[in-house]
């Protein structure tokens, strides 16, 4: 199966972390300049404690204006798209309460609170970083112990592995170019 089809299947059906990482590791690196633009994101469910949380919160994707101007959390709101400051998102409590938030379907509450974290300032930078033995484009958060590592599926698709301190395995997701 070609990587694009494999990734689309994983987006729809979910997969194991091992299979997601096997596909990730098979893909070529992406250069920072190839990452610039607006991206729509999708989760790849692997059994991570974060599965479903971004979707529940109204996550749309990411914006990369330059290597120094990256917006990691672009959300969908009543008035359109907006970026939030990840430093204002309590990652520890979010990870601990994710199953409860999902079970109680509290997405509306979460989405109602997110505009309080709205920002126009960049909250991350893009760098070439080695991860799993390959140097590739990585988004480094300014205020959180998080790196989003990417591999290139095709010109308009990236496969991401969010490496978060305290998470046993990466949270997997895709980005699809909107430009």
C-alpha positions as CSV (number, residue, x, y, z in Angstrom):
1,X,0.0,0.0,0.0
2,X,1.4,3.4,-0.9
3,X,2.0,5.9,2.0
4,X,-0.8,8.2,1.1
5,X,-3.4,5.4,1.1
6,X,-1.9,3.9,4.3
7,X,-2.1,7.2,6.1
8,X,-5.7,7.9,5.0
9,X,-6.7,4.5,6.2
10,X,-5.0,5.2,9.6
11,X,-6.8,8.5,9.9
12,X,-10.2,6.8,9.3
13,X,-9.7,3.6,11.2
14,X,-6.9,4.2,13.7
15,X,-4.0,2.0,14.2
16,X,-1.4,0.8,16.7
17,X,1.5,3.0,17.7
18,X,3.9,0.5,16.3
19,X,2.2,0.5,12.9
20,X,2.0,4.4,12.9
21,X,5.7,4.7,13.8
22,X,6.6,2.0,11.1
23,X,5.0,4.2,8.5
24,X,6.5,7.4,10.0
25,X,10.0,5.8,9.9
26,X,9.6,4.8,6.3
27,X,8.9,8.3,5.1
28,X,11.5,10.8,3.9
29,X,12.4,13.9,6.0
30,X,10.8,17.3,5.3
31,X,12.7,20.6,5.1
32,X,11.6,23.6,7.0
33,X,10.9,25.7,3.9
34,X,8.6,22.9,2.6
35,X,6.5,23.2,5.8
36,X,5.6,26.9,5.4
37,X,1.9,27.6,4.9
38,X,-1.5,26.8,6.4
39,X,-2.3,23.3,7.3
40,X,-5.5,21.4,8.3
41,X,-4.8,18.7,10.9
42,X,-6.3,15.3,11.6
43,X,-5.6,12.9,14.5
44,X,-4.4,9.3,13.9
45,X,-5.9,7.3,16.8
46,X,-3.3,4.9,18.3
47,X,-4.6,4.5,21.8
48,X,-2.8,7.6,23.1
49,X,-4.3,9.4,26.1
50,X,-4.6,12.4,23.8
51,X,-6.7,10.6,21.1
52,X,-9.8,12.7,20.5
53,X,-8.8,15.7,22.6
54,X,-7.8,18.0,19.7
55,X,-10.9,17.1,17.7
56,X,-13.1,17.7,20.8
57,X,-11.5,21.1,21.3
58,X,-12.1,22.3,17.8
59,X,-8.5,22.0,16.5
60,X,-8.2,23.0,12.9
61,X,-4.5,22.7,12.3
62,X,-1.3,24.8,12.2
63,X,0.1,27.9,10.5
64,X,3.8,28.3,9.6
65,X,4.6,31.8,8.3
66,X,8.4,31.4,8.7
67,X,10.8,29.4,10.7
68,X,10.4,31.9,13.5
69,X,6.6,32.4,13.2
70,X,4.8,29.2,13.9
71,X,1.3,28.8,15.3
72,X,0.9,25.3,16.7
73,X,-2.8,25.4,17.7
74,X,-5.2,26.9,15.2
75,X,-8.7,26.4,16.3
76,X,-12.1,26.7,14.7
77,X,-14.5,29.1,16.5
78,X,-17.8,30.7,15.9
79,X,-16.1,33.7,14.3
80,X,-13.6,31.7,12.2
81,X,-10.1,30.4,12.7
82,X,-7.9,31.7,15.5
83,X,-4.5,30.7,17.1
84,X,-4.2,30.0,20.8
85,X,-1.2,30.3,23.1
86,X,-0.3,26.7,24.1
87,X,1.3,28.0,27.3
88,X,-2.2,28.7,28.5
89,X,-3.4,25.1,27.9
90,X,-2.9,23.0,31.0
91,X,-1.4,19.9,29.3
92,X,-1.1,17.9,32.6
93,X,-4.7,18.2,33.6
94,X,-5.8,17.9,29.9
95,X,-4.0,14.5,29.7
96,X,-5.4,13.3,33.0
97,X,-9.0,14.4,32.3
98,X,-9.1,13.6,28.5
99,X,-11.1,10.3,28.9
100,X,-13.7,12.1,31.1
101,X,-13.9,15.1,28.7
102,X,-14.5,12.7,25.8
103,X,-17.0,10.5,27.7
104,X,-19.0,13.4,28.9
105,X,-18.8,15.1,25.5
106,X,-17.6,18.4,27.0
107,X,-16.2,19.8,23.7
108,X,-18.6,22.7,23.8
109,X,-17.3,23.8,27.2
110,X,-13.7,23.4,26.1
111,X,-14.3,25.3,22.8
112,X,-16.1,28.1,24.7
113,X,-13.0,28.6,26.9
114,X,-10.3,28.5,24.2
115,X,-10.9,32.1,22.9
116,X,-9.5,33.2,26.3
117,X,-6.1,31.9,25.1
118,X,-6.3,33.6,21.7
119,X,-3.1,35.1,20.4
120,X,-1.6,36.7,17.3
121,X,1.9,36.0,18.4
122,X,3.9,33.0,17.3
123,X,4.2,30.3,19.9
124,X,6.7,27.9,18.3
125,X,9.6,27.8,15.8
126,X,10.6,25.4,13.0
127,X,14.0,23.7,13.2
128,X,15.7,20.6,11.7
129,X,16.0,18.1,14.6
130,X,17.0,14.5,14.7
131,X,14.2,12.2,15.9
132,X,14.1,8.4,15.5
133,X,17.5,8.6,13.6
134,X,16.4,11.1,11.0
135,X,17.0,14.8,10.8
136,X,13.7,16.4,9.7
137,X,11.5,19.5,10.1
138,X,10.3,19.9,13.7
139,X,8.1,22.4,15.4
140,X,9.5,23.3,18.8
141,X,7.0,24.9,21.2
142,X,8.3,28.0,23.0
143,X,6.7,27.4,26.4
144,X,6.0,23.6,26.6
145,X,8.1,20.5,26.6
146,X,6.7,19.5,23.2
147,X,8.3,18.9,19.8
148,X,6.2,18.0,16.8
149,X,8.4,16.0,14.4
150,X,7.4,15.6,10.8
151,X,8.0,13.4,7.8
152,X,6.9,14.1,4.3
153,X,4.2,11.9,2.7
154,X,3.8,14.1,-0.4
155,X,4.0,17.8,-1.3
156,X,0.8,18.5,0.5
157,X,0.8,16.0,3.4
158,X,2.9,15.6,6.5
159,X,2.8,12.9,9.1
160,X,3.5,14.2,12.6
161,X,4.7,12.7,15.9
162,X,4.1,14.9,18.9
163,X,6.8,14.1,21.4
164,X,5.6,15.4,24.8
165,X,7.6,14.9,28.0
166,X,5.6,12.5,30.2
167,X,3.9,10.7,27.4
168,X,5.1,7.2,26.9
169,X,4.6,7.2,23.1
170,X,4.1,10.0,20.6
171,X,0.7,11.3,19.7
172,X,0.3,10.9,15.9
173,X,-1.4,13.2,13.5
174,X,-1.4,14.4,9.9
175,X,-1.3,17.9,8.3
176,X,-2.8,18.6,4.9
177,X,-1.8,21.8,3.1
178,X,-4.5,24.4,2.6
179,X,-2.6,26.9,0.5
